[in-house]
Amino acid sequence: MEFSFKTAARTILTAVIVLALLSVVFKAIIVLLPVALVLLLAFWLYAKFMGKKTKRAEQPLADSSSDFFDAFGQKAGRENPRTGRKPARDVTTKDVDE
C-alpha cells in the first residue's frame, strides 16, 4: 500500500471532523450540566418540603393524652401491646438495692 497525499489528507480530515464532533458533545454537556443541577436541586427542595407537610399531617399530636405515642410507635395506654415477640420464659428479676 502506497502512502499518498490523498490518503494523508483524508486521514487528517476525518480526525478533524471526529475531534470537532467530540468538542461539540463535550461543550453541550458542560453547558447543560448546571441546568441539570439546578433542576435536580429544585426537585429535591420541592420533594423535601412537600413530603414533610404530608408526613406532619398524618402524625398525631404529641400533647394529646388520649392518642399519645411512645418512641417505639406503640400506644402508651394499651395494656397488652402486640409487639410481635414471643413472651419470655423462665425469667426472674431482682430489685436493685441502692
C-alpha positions, 0 to 999 in steps of 0.5 A: 500500500502506497502512502499518498497525499490523498490518503494523508489528507483524508486521514487528517480530515476525518480526525478533524471532523471526529475531534470537532464532533467530540468538542461539540458533545463535550461543550453541550454537556458542560453547558447543560450540566448546571441546568441539570443541577439546578433542576435536580436541586429544585426537585429535591427542595420541592420533594423535601418540603412537600413530603414533610407537610404530608408526613406532619399531617398524618402524625398525631399530636404529641400533647394529646393524652388520649392518642399519645405515642411512645418512641417505639410507635406503640400506644402508651395506654394499651395494656397488652401491646402486640409487639410481635415477640414471643413472651419470655420464659423462665425469667426472674428479676431482682430489685436493685438495692441502692 
